[in-house]
Amino acid sequence: MSYYHIISDQHANEKDCRLKLLVVNNTSAGYGEGAIYDYLRMLLQDGDEAVVRCTDGSTPAASLLEGADEFDMVVVSGGDGTVSSVSYALAGTGIPILPFPAGTANLLVSNLHLPYEPHALARVTRYMRTFDFDLGEIEAGGKKYGFEIMAGAGYDAAIMSGAQPAKKRLGPIAYFQSALANARPKQSHLKVVIDGEAHECKGLGVLLVNFSHIQFEIPVTHDTDARDGLFDVVILKASNAFELLPAVIGALRDRDGEYPDRSDSMEVYRGREIEVFADPPLDIQFDGEVPGVSTPFKVRVLGKAARFVLSDEGIKAFGG
C-alpha cells in the first residue's frame, strides 16, 4: 500500500471541491496571533463548511474530536504537543491531519516541509495530498501519551521545562537559553532495553527520535525515516552539557550534508520497542510537553498510524 494518498479526484481539483473541515484551535499556543482565522478566510469558498472548536489548554484538545470521521480533514492549530495529542487520538483512523503552525517552535511543520503562510496552507488544504507517518506511544506513570517528533528523559526534559516561562517572549531561543542554564544536569545510571537487548551506562538522558530536526533545522541524527517503523534511540553518555558540544557541532555540520559522527558522547541505536530505566529517576518529555512523570517508561512505534497533509515540497521530500 502506498504511503501517498489523494483523497479523491474531486479533492484534487482546487476549484470544484467542497470542503468540510474540523478545526481544533489551541488559543493559548504560541503568541496568540489568531492566524488560523486568516487561513480560514483565505480558504473557504461557496459551499464549504468549517467547524471550529477551541481550547485554552483547560480542555484536552483530543476531547474535541467528536464526529471527526465526518469531516474531510482535521486542522490542528497549536504547538507540537497539541498536534501530537490529536494525532494520537486519531491513530490508525486514516483521517487526514493538517498541522497549522500556531506554537512557538512548530517542529512538526518544519519536518513535514509545510509552509507557514496561511495562503500557502490554504492551497495545500485544497489539494489534500497525504502521507502516513509513524507515531510514538509512551507509557509512564500508569498513563499513555502520543508523540510525533521525539520523546526522552533527562537533559532534554530539563531543557523543555526550563524553557516554559520564556517561550512566549523569546520563542525558539528560550530552549537554547534553558540549555545554557542547565549546563550541569544530573547524571544517572541508565538501562535502555531496545527490542529485548539491554544497554547500560552512565549518562544525562535518552532520546527517542521519529523526526530528527529541532530548532533552526538542526538534525539530532541523520538518515532518520519517520515511516520505517523504527525510532532512533540516542543515549547521551556525557557527564555534563559541555561534553555534548562535539555532538552539537556535528549536528550543525550535518545540516550542510556532511553527515559527521556525533562523537563518543552519543550512542545511537534503532528499535521498535524501548524501555528506559534510570537511577536516580529522570523526568520525561514528549514533543515539548513535560507531564510531571519520570522513569521508568516504555515506548513503542505505531507504524504509519498518523496521516498528514503535505505540500509539493513534502511529497518530493518523502519520495512521492
SEVO-785630 format. One record per residue: residue number from 1; residue in one letter; x, y, z of N, C-alpha, C in turn. Coordinates in steps of 0.2 Angstrom, whole numbers, plus 2048, in hexadecimal, padded with zeros to 3 digits. Layout:
// residues N
ATOM    i  aa  npx  npy  npz  capx  capy  capz  cpx  cpy  cpz
ATOM  NUM   A    X    Y    Z     X     Y     Z    X    Y    Z
...
This chain:
// residues 320
ATOM    i  aa  npx  npy  npz  capx  capy  capz  cpx  cpy  cpz
ATOM    1   M  804  7FA  800   800   800   800  804  806  800
ATOM    2   S  803  80B  7FC   807   811   7FB  806  815  801
ATOM    3   Y  80B  819  803   80B   81E   808  807  824  806
ATOM    4   Y  807  825  7FF   804   82B   7FD  7FD  82A  7FB
ATOM    5   H  7F9  82F  7FD   7F2   82E   7FC  7EF  835  7F9
ATOM    6   I  7EB  834  7F4   7E7   83A   7F2  7DF  838  7F4
ATOM    7   I  7DC  83D  7F8   7D6   83B   7FB  7D1  839  7F6
ATOM    8   S  7D0  83D  7F0   7CC   83B   7EB  7CE  83F  7E5
ATOM    9   D  7CC  83D  7DF   7CD   842   7D9  7C9  848  7DA
ATOM   10   Q  7C4  848  7DD   7C0   84F   7DE  7C5  853  7E2
ATOM   11   H  7C8  851  7E8   7CC   855   7EC  7D2  857  7E9
ATOM   12   A  7D4  853  7E3   7DA   855   7E0  7D9  85B  7DC
ATOM   13   N  7D3  85D  7DA   7D1   863   7D6  7D0  869  7DB
ATOM   14   E  7D4  86E  7DB   7D4   873   7E0  7CE  877  7DF
ATOM   15   K  7CB  878  7DA   7C5   87C   7D9  7BE  879  7DB
ATOM   16   D  7BE  872  7D9   7B7   86F   7D9  7B5  86C  7DF
ATOM   17   C  7BA  86B  7E4   7B8   867   7EA  7B5  86B  7EF
ATOM   18   R  7B1  868  7F3   7AE   86B   7F9  7B1  868  7FF
ATOM   19   L  7B4  86C  804   7B7   86A   80A  7B3  86A  810
ATOM   20   K  7B4  865  814   7B1   865   81B  7B7  863  820
ATOM   21   L  7B8  869  823   7BE   868   828  7BC  869  82F
ATOM   22   L  7C0  865  833   7BF   866   83A  7C6  869  83D
ATOM   23   V  7C5  86F  840   7CB   873   842  7CB  872  84A
ATOM   24   V  7D1  870  84C   7D2   86F   853  7D7  875  855
ATOM   25   N  7D5  87A  858   7D9   880   859  7DB  881  861
ATOM   26   N  7E2  881  862   7E5   882   869  7E6  889  869
ATOM   27   T  7E2  88D  86C   7E2   894   86D  7E8  897  871
ATOM   28   S  7EB  892  875   7F0   894   87A  7F7  893  877
ATOM   29   A  7F7  890  871   7FE   88E   86E  801  894  86B
ATOM   30   G  808  893  86B   80C   898   868  80B  89F  86A
ATOM   31   Y  80A  8A4  865   809   8AB   867  802  8AE  866
ATOM   32   G  7FE  8A9  865   7F7   8AB   865  7F5  8B0  85F
ATOM   33   E  7F8  8AF  859   7F7   8B3   854  7F0  8B2  850
ATOM   34   G  7ED  8AC  851   7E7   8AB   84E  7E8  8AA  846
ATOM   35   A  7ED  8A8  844   7EE   8A7   83C  7EA  8A2  83A
ATOM   36   I  7E7  89D  83E   7E3   898   83B  7DC  89B  838
ATOM   37   Y  7DA  8A1  83B   7D4   8A4   838  7D6  8A7  831
ATOM   38   D  7DC  8AA  830   7DE   8AC   829  7DE  8A6  824
ATOM   39   Y  7E1  8A1  827   7E1   89B   823  7DA  899  820
ATOM   40   L  7D5  899  825   7CE   897   823  7CB  89C  81E
ATOM   41   R  7CD  8A2  81F   7CA   8A7   81B  7CD  8A6  814
ATOM   42   M  7D3  8A5  813   7D6   8A4   80D  7D4  89D  809
ATOM   43   L  7D2  898  80E   7D0   891   80B  7C9  890  809
ATOM   44   L  7C5  893  80D   7BE   891   80C  7BA  894  806
ATOM   45   Q  7B7  890  803   7B3   892   7FD  7AC  890  7FD
ATOM   46   D  7A8  891  7F8   7A1   890   7F8  79F  888  7F9
ATOM   47   G  79B  887  7FE   79A   880   800  79E  87D  805
ATOM   48   D  7A4  880  806   7A8   87D   80B  7A6  87D  812
ATOM   49   E  7A8  879  817   7A6   879   81E  7AC  878  822
ATOM   50   A  7AD  87C  827   7B2   87C   82C  7AF  87C  833
ATOM   51   V  7B0  877  837   7AE   877   83E  7B4  878  843
ATOM   52   V  7B4  87E  847   7BA   87F   84B  7B8  87E  852
ATOM   53   R  7BD  87A  855   7BC   878   85C  7C2  87A  860
ATOM   54   C  7C2  87E  865   7C7   881   868  7C9  87F  86F
ATOM   55   T  7CF  87F  871   7D1   87E   878  7D6  883  87A
ATOM   56   D  7D7  885  880   7DC   889   883  7E1  885  886
ATOM   57   G  7E1  87E  886   7E5   87A   889  7E1  876  88F
ATOM   58   S  7DC  879  891   7D8   876   897  7D4  870  894
ATOM   59   T  7D1  870  88E   7CE   86A   88B  7D3  867  887
ATOM   60   P  7D4  860  888   7D9   85C   883  7D7  85D  87C
ATOM   61   A  7DC  85E  878   7DA   85F   871  7D7  859  86E
ATOM   62   A  7DA  853  870   7D7   84D   86E  7D0  84B  86F
ATOM   63   S  7CD  84F  874   7C6   84E   876  7C1  852  871
ATOM   64   L  7C4  856  86C   7C0   85A   868  7BF  857  861
ATOM   65   L  7C0  850  861   7C0   84D   85A  7BA  849  859
ATOM   66   E  7B5  84A  85C   7AF   846   85B  7AC  847  854
ATOM   67   G  7AB  842  851   7A8   842   84A  7AE  844  845
ATOM   68   A  7B4  843  846   7BA   845   842  7B9  841  83B
ATOM   69   D  7B7  83B  83B   7B6   837   835  7B1  839  830
ATOM   70   E  7AD  83E  832   7A9   841   82E  7AB  847  82A
ATOM   71   F  7B2  849  82B   7B5   84F   828  7BA  84C  823
ATOM   72   D  7BC  850  81E   7C1   84F   81A  7C8  84F  81D
ATOM   73   M  7C9  853  822   7D0   853   825  7CF  857  82C
ATOM   74   V  7D4  856  830   7D4   859   837  7DA  85E  836
ATOM   75   V  7D9  865  837   7DE   86A   837  7DF  86B  83F
ATOM   76   V  7E6  86A  841   7E7   86B   848  7EC  871  848
ATOM   77   S  7E9  877  84B   7ED   87D   84C  7EF  87D  853
ATOM   78   G  7F6  87D  854   7F9   87D   85A  800  87B  85A
ATOM   79   G  803  879  85F   80A   877   85F  80B  86F  85E
ATOM   80   D  811  86D  85E   812   866   85D  80F  861  862
ATOM   81   G  80E  863  868   80B   85F   86D  803  85E  86B
ATOM   82   T  800  864  869   7F9   863   867  7F8  85F  861
ATOM   83   V  7FC  85F  85C   7FC   85B   856  7FD  854  858
ATOM   84   S  802  852  85C   803   84C   85E  7FD  848  862
ATOM   85   S  7FA  84C  866   7F4   849   86A  7EE  848  865
ATOM   86   V  7ED  84C  860   7E8   84B   85C  7EA  845  857
ATOM   87   S  7F0  844  855   7F3   83F   851  7F2  838  854
ATOM   88   Y  7F3  838  85B   7F3   832   85F  7EC  830  860
ATOM   89   A  7E7  835  861   7E0   833   861  7DD  830  85B
ATOM   90   L  7E0  833  855   7DE   830   84F  7E2  82B  84C
ATOM   91   A  7E6  828  84F   7EB   823   84D  7E8  81D  849
ATOM   92   G  7EA  81C  843   7E7   816   840  7E0  817  83C
ATOM   93   T  7DE  81D  83D   7D7   81E   83A  7D7  820  833
ATOM   94   G  7DD  822  830   7DE   825   829  7DB  82C  828
ATOM   95   I  7D9  82F  82E   7D6   836   82D  7DC  83B  82C
ATOM   96   P  7DC  83F  826   7E2   843   825  7E2  849  82A
ATOM   97   I  7E8  84B  82C   7EA   850   831  7EE  855  82D
ATOM   98   L  7EC  85B  82E   7F1   861   82C  7F3  865  832
ATOM   99   P  7F9  864  834   7FC   868   839  7FD  870  837
ATOM  100   F  7F9  874  83B   7FA   87B   839  7FE  87E  83E
ATOM  101   P  804  882  83C   809   884   841  807  88A  845
ATOM  102   A  804  889  84B   802   88E   850  806  88D  856
ATOM  103   G  80B  889  857   80F   888   85D  816  88D  85C
ATOM  104   T  81A  88C  861   820   890   861  826  88C  85D
ATOM  105   A  826  886  85C   82B   882   859  829  87F  852
ATOM  106   N  823  87C  852   820   879   84C  824  874  848
ATOM  107   L  828  870  84C   82D   86B   849  82A  866  844
ATOM  108   L  823  864  846   820   85F   841  81F  863  83A
ATOM  109   V  81D  869  83A   81C   86C   834  822  86D  830
ATOM  110   S  828  86E  834   82E   86F   830  830  868  82E
ATOM  111   N  830  863  832   832   85C   82F  82E  859  82A
ATOM  112   L  827  85C  829   823   859   824  824  85E  81D
ATOM  113   H  828  863  81E   829   868   818  822  86B  816
ATOM  114   L  81E  86D  81B   818   871   81A  81A  878  81A
ATOM  115   P  816  87C  816   817   883   817  814  886  81D
ATOM  116   Y  816  88C  81F   814   88F   825  80E  895  823
ATOM  117   E  80E  897  81D   80A   89C   81B  802  89A  81B
ATOM  118   P  7FD  89D  81D   7F6   89B   81D  7F4  89A  815
ATOM  119   H  7F6  89E  811   7F4   89D   80A  7F7  897  807
ATOM  120   A  7FD  896  808   800   890   805  7FD  889  809
ATOM  121   L  7FC  88A  80F   7F8   884   812  7F1  883  810
ATOM  122   A  7EE  888  80E   7E7   888   80B  7E8  884  804
ATOM  123   R  7ED  885  800   7EE   881   7FA  7EF  87A  7FB
ATOM  124   V  7F4  879  800   7F5   872   802  7EF  86E  804
ATOM  125   T  7EA  872  808   7E4   86F   80A  7E0  86D  804
ATOM  126   R  7DF  871  7FF   7DB   870   7F9  7DD  869  7F6
ATOM  127   Y  7E4  868  7F5   7E6   862   7F1  7E6  85C  7F6
ATOM  128   M  7E7  85D  7FC   7E6   857   801  7E9  851  7FF
ATOM  129   R  7F0  851  7FE   7F4   84B   7FD  7F7  849  804
ATOM  130   T  7F7  843  805   7F9   841   80C  7FF  83B  80B
ATOM  131   F  802  83B  811   807   835   812  805  832  819
ATOM  132   D  807  82C  81A   806   829   821  80D  828  824
ATOM  133   F  80D  82A  82A   813   82B   82E  812  827  835
ATOM  134   D  818  824  837   818   821   83E  817  826  843
ATOM  135   L  814  823  849   812   827   84F  815  823  855
ATOM  136   G  817  826  85A   81A   823   860  814  823  865
ATOM  137   E  815  81E  869   810   81D   86F  815  81C  875
ATOM  138   I  814  820  87A   818   820   880  814  81E  886
ATOM  139   E  816  819  88A   812   817   890  817  819  896
ATOM  140   A  814  81D  89A   818   81F   8A0  813  821  8A6
ATOM  141   G  814  81F  8AC   810   821   8B1  809  81F  8B1
ATOM  142   G  808  819  8AE   801   816   8AD  7FD  81A  8A8
ATOM  143   K  800  81E  8A4   7FC   822   89E  800  821  898
ATOM  144   K  7FC  822  892   7FF   821   88B  7FE  828  888
ATOM  145   Y  804  82A  884   804   830   880  806  82E  879
ATOM  146   G  804  833  875   807   832   86E  80C  838  86C
ATOM  147   F  811  836  868   815   83B   865  817  83A  85E
ATOM  148   E  819  840  85B   81A   83F   854  822  840  852
ATOM  149   I  825  845  856   82C   847   854  831  843  858
ATOM  150   M  831  844  85F   835   840   863  833  841  86A
ATOM  151   A  835  83C  86E   834   83B   875  83B  83A  879
ATOM  152   G  83B  83A  87F   841   839   882  841  83A  88A
ATOM  153   A  846  839  88D   847   83A   894  84E  83D  896
ATOM  154   G  84E  841  89B   854   844   89D  855  84B  89B
ATOM  155   Y  85B  84C  897   85D   853   896  858  856  891
ATOM  156   D  855  853  88C   850   856   888  84A  858  88C
ATOM  157   A  848  854  891   842   856   895  844  85C  899
ATOM  158   A  84A  85D  89B   84C   863   89F  84C  869  89B
ATOM  159   I  84E  868  895   84E   86E   890  847  870  88F
ATOM  160   M  842  86B  88D   83B   86D   88C  838  870  892
ATOM  161   S  839  86E  898   836   871   89D  839  878  89F
ATOM  162   G  83F  879  89E   842   87F   89F  840  884  89A
ATOM  163   A  83E  882  894   83C   887   88F  835  889  88F
ATOM  164   Q  831  886  893   82A   888   894  829  88F  895
ATOM  165   P  82C  892  89A   82A   899   89C  82C  89E  897
ATOM  166   A  831  89D  893   833   8A2   88E  831  8A0  887
ATOM  167   K  82D  89B  885   82B   899   87F  827  89F  87B
ATOM  168   K  822  8A2  87E   81F   8A7   87B  823  8AD  879
ATOM  169   R  828  8AE  87E   82C   8B5   87D  831  8B4  878
ATOM  170   L  835  8AE  878   83B   8AD   874  83A  8A8  86F
ATOM  171   G  834  8A4  86F   833   89F   869  839  89A  86A
ATOM  172   P  83B  897  864   840   891   864  846  893  868
ATOM  173   I  848  899  868   84E   89B   86C  84E  899  873
ATOM  174   A  848  898  876   847   896   87D  84A  88F  87E
ATOM  175   Y  84A  88B  87A   84C   884   87B  854  884  87B
ATOM  176   F  857  889  877   85E   889   878  860  88D  87E
ATOM  177   Q  85C  892  880   85E   895   887  85D  890  88C
ATOM  178   S  858  88B  88C   857   886   891  85D  881  891
ATOM  179   A  85F  880  88B   865   87B   88B  86B  87E  88E
ATOM  180   L  86C  884  88D   872   887   891  871  888  898
ATOM  181   A  86B  889  89A   86A   889   8A1  86A  883  8A5
ATOM  182   N  86A  87D  8A1   86A   876   8A4  871  873  8A1
ATOM  183   A  876  876  8A2   87C   874   89F  87F  86E  8A3
ATOM  184   R  87D  86D  8A9   87F   867   8AD  879  863  8B0
ATOM  185   P  875  860  8AB   870   85C   8AD  872  856  8B1
ATOM  186   K  86D  853  8B5   86F   84D   8B9  870  847  8B4
ATOM  187   Q  875  843  8B6   877   83D   8B2  874  837  8B6
ATOM  188   S  871  832  8B2   86E   82C   8B5  871  825  8B2
ATOM  189   H  870  820  8B5   872   819   8B2  86C  817  8AE
ATOM  190   L  86D  817  8A7   868   815   8A3  868  80E  8A0
ATOM  191   K  862  80B  8A0   861   805   89D  85C  806  897
ATOM  192   V  85E  805  891   859   805   88C  859  7FF  888
ATOM  193   V  853  7FC  888   851   7F6   885  84E  7F7  87E
ATOM  194   I  852  7F5  879   84F   7F6   872  84E  7F0  86E
ATOM  195   D  847  7EE  86D   845   7E8   86A  848  7E2  86E
ATOM  196   G  848  7E2  875   84B   7DD   879  852  7DD  87A
ATOM  197   E  856  7E1  877   85D   7E2   878  85F  7E8  87D
ATOM  198   A  862  7E6  882   863   7EB   888  86A  7EF  886
ATOM  199   H  86A  7F5  888   870   7F9   887  870  7FD  88E
ATOM  200   E  876  7FD  891   877   801   898  87D  805  898
ATOM  201   C  87C  80B  89B   882   810   89B  87F  816  8A0
ATOM  202   K  884  81A  8A2   882   820   8A5  881  826  8A0
ATOM  203   G  87C  82A  8A1   87B   82F   89C  876  834  89E
ATOM  204   L  875  839  89A   870   83F   89B  869  83D  899
ATOM  205   G  868  838  895   861   837   893  861  833  88C
ATOM  206   V  85B  832  88A   859   82E   884  854  832  880
ATOM  207   L  855  831  879   850   834   874  84E  82F  870
ATOM  208   L  847  82F  86E   844   82B   869  842  82F  864
ATOM  209   V  845  82E  85E   844   833   858  840  830  853
ATOM  210   N  83B  833  851   837   832   84B  838  836  845
ATOM  211   F  837  83D  846   83A   842   842  840  845  845
ATOM  212   S  845  846  841   84B   848   844  84D  84F  845
ATOM  213   H  84A  854  841   84C   85B   841  848  85F  847
ATOM  214   I  84D  862  84B   84A   867   850  84B  86E  84E
ATOM  215   Q  84B  872  853   84B   87A   851  851  87B  84C
ATOM  216   F  84F  880  847   854   882   842  856  87D  83E
ATOM  217   E  852  877  83D   853   872   838  85A  86E  83A
ATOM  218   I  85B  86E  840   861   86A   843  85F  862  843
ATOM  219   P  862  85E  840   860   857   841  864  853  847
ATOM  220   V  860  850  84B   863   84C   851  866  846  84E
ATOM  221   T  863  843  849   867   83D   846  866  83E  83E
ATOM  222   H  86A  83A  83B   869   83B   833  866  834  831
ATOM  223   D  863  834  82B   860   82E   828  85A  82C  82C
ATOM  224   T  857  830  830   851   82E   833  84B  82E  82E
ATOM  225   D  847  828  82F   841   828   82A  83B  827  82F
ATOM  226   A  836  82B  82F   830   82B   833  82B  827  830
ATOM  227   R  82D  822  82B   828   81E   828  82A  817  828
ATOM  228   D  830  815  82C   833   80F   82B  831  80A  831
ATOM  229   G  82D  80C  836   82B   808   83B  830  807  841
ATOM  230   L  835  80C  841   83B   80C   845  83C  813  848
ATOM  231   F  83E  813  84E   841   819   851  848  819  852
ATOM  232   D  84B  81F  851   852   820   853  853  820  85A
ATOM  233   V  857  81C  85E   857   81D   865  85E  820  867
ATOM  234   V  85E  826  869   864   829   86B  866  829  872
ATOM  235   I  86B  826  874   86D   826   87B  873  82C  87C
ATOM  236   L  871  830  881   876   836   882  87B  834  887
ATOM  237   K  881  832  885   885   82F   88A  88A  834  88E
ATOM  238   A  889  83A  88C   88D   83F   88F  88C  840  897
ATOM  239   S  890  843  89A   890   844   8A1  88D  84B  8A3
ATOM  240   N  88E  850  89E   88B   857   89E  88A  859  897
ATOM  241   A  887  85F  897   884   862   890  88A  864  88C
ATOM  242   F  890  866  88F   896   868   88B  898  862  887
ATOM  243   E  898  85C  889   89A   856   886  896  854  880
ATOM  244   L  890  857  87F   88C   857   879  88D  85B  874
ATOM  245   L  892  860  875   893   865   870  896  862  869
ATOM  246   P  89A  85D  869   89C   85A   863  896  857  85F
ATOM  247   A  891  854  863   88B   852   85F  887  857  85C
ATOM  248   V  887  85D  860   883   863   85D  886  865  857
ATOM  249   I  88D  866  857   891   868   851  88F  863  84B
ATOM  250   G  88F  85D  84D   88E   858   848  887  859  845
ATOM  251   A  882  85A  849   87B   85B   847  87B  861  842
ATOM  252   L  87F  867  844   87F   86D   840  882  86B  839
ATOM  253   R  887  867  839   88A   865   833  886  861  82F
ATOM  254   D  882  85D  832   87D   858   82F  878  85C  82A
ATOM  255   R  877  862  82D   872   866   829  874  868  822
ATOM  256   D  87B  868  821   87E   869   81B  87F  863  817
ATOM  257   G  87D  85D  819   87E   857   815  884  854  816
ATOM  258   E  888  855  81B   88E   852   81C  88E  84B  820
ATOM  259   Y  888  84A  824   887   844   827  88D  842  82C
ATOM  260   P  88F  846  830   894   844   835  892  840  83A
ATOM  261   D  896  83C  83E   895   839   844  893  83D  849
ATOM  262   R  88F  83B  84E   88D   83F   854  891  83F  85A
ATOM  263   S  897  83C  859   89C   83B   85E  89B  836  863
ATOM  264   D  89F  835  868   89E   82F   86D  899  831  872
ATOM  265   S  897  837  872   892   839   877  88B  837  876
ATOM  266   M  88A  834  870   883   831   86E  884  82A  86B
ATOM  267   E  87F  826  86D   87F   81F   86A  878  81F  866
ATOM  268   V  878  81D  860   871   81D   85D  870  816  85A
ATOM  269   Y  86A  814  85C   867   80D   85A  860  80E  857
ATOM  270   R  85D  809  854   857   809   852  852  803  854
ATOM  271   G  84C  805  855   848   800   858  840  801  858
ATOM  272   R  83C  7FC  859   835   7FD   859  832  7FE  860
ATOM  273   E  835  7FA  864   832   7FA   86B  838  7FB  870
ATOM  274   I  837  801  874   83D   803   878  83A  804  87F
ATOM  275   E  83E  802  884   83D   803   88B  843  807  88E
ATOM  276   V  842  80C  892   847   810   895  846  810  89D
ATOM  277   F  84C  80E  8A0   84C   80E   8A7  852  813  8A9
ATOM  278   A  851  817  8AF   857   81B   8B1  857  81B  8B8
ATOM  279   D  85D  81B  8BB   85E   81C   8C2  863  821  8C3
ATOM  280   P  862  827  8C6   85B   829   8C8  856  82A  8C3
ATOM  281   P  850  82A  8C4   84B   82B   8BE  84C  832  8BB
ATOM  282   L  84A  832  8B4   84A   838   8B0  843  83A  8AE
ATOM  283   D  842  841  8AE   83C   843   8AB  83B  842  8A4
ATOM  284   I  835  841  8A1   833   83F   89B  830  845  897
ATOM  285   Q  831  846  890   82E   84B   88C  82C  847  885
ATOM  286   F  827  84A  882   825   848   87B  823  84D  877
ATOM  287   D  826  84F  872   824   854   86D  823  85B  871
ATOM  288   G  828  85C  876   828   862   879  823  863  87F
ATOM  289   E  81F  85D  881   81B   85D   886  81E  859  88C
ATOM  290   V  81E  85C  892   821   859   898  81B  857  89D
ATOM  291   P  819  851  89D   813   84F   8A1  814  84E  8A8
ATOM  292   G  81A  84F  8AB   81B   84E   8B2  81C  847  8B4
ATOM  293   V  81E  843  8AF   81F   83C   8B1  827  83A  8AF
ATOM  294   S  829  835  8B2   830   833   8B1  831  82C  8B0
ATOM  295   T  837  82A  8AE   839   823   8AD  837  81E  8B2
ATOM  296   P  836  818  8B1   836   815   8AA  830  816  8A6
ATOM  297   F  832  815  89F   82C   816   89A  82D  811  894
ATOM  298   K  828  80F  891   828   80B   88B  826  80F  885
ATOM  299   V  829  80E  87F   827   811   879  827  80C  873
ATOM  300   R  822  80D  86F   821   808   869  81F  80C  863
ATOM  301   V  821  80A  85D   81F   80D   857  818  80B  855
ATOM  302   L  814  80F  853   80D   80E   850  80F  80F  848
ATOM  303   G  810  80A  845   812   80B   83E  80D  80E  839
ATOM  304   K  80F  813  836   80A   817   831  804  818  834
ATOM  305   A  803  81A  83A   7FD   81B   83D  7FA  822  83D
ATOM  306   A  7FE  827  83A   7FC   82E   83A  7FC  830  832
ATOM  307   R  7F7  833  830   7F6   835   829  7F7  83D  829
ATOM  308   F  7FC  840  826   7FD   847   825  7FC  84A  81E
ATOM  309   V  7F9  84F  81E   7F9   853   817  7FF  856  816
ATOM  310   L  802  855  810   808   858   80E  808  85D  808
ATOM  311   S  80D  861  807   80E   865   801  812  862  7FC
ATOM  312   D  812  865  7F6   817   862   7F1  81E  861  7F3
ATOM  313   E  820  865  7F7   827   864   7FA  827  85E  7FE
ATOM  314   G  822  85D  802   822   857   807  821  851  803
ATOM  315   I  81D  851  7FE   81C   84B   7FA  823  849  7F6
ATOM  316   K  827  84E  7F4   82D   84C   7F1  832  84A  7F6
ATOM  317   A  832  84D  7FC   837   84B   801  836  844  804
ATOM  318   F  830  842  804   82E   83B   807  82D  836  801
ATOM  319   G  82F  837  7FB   830   832   7F6  82A  831  7F2
ATOM  320   G  825  836  7F1   81F   836   7ED  820  837  7E6
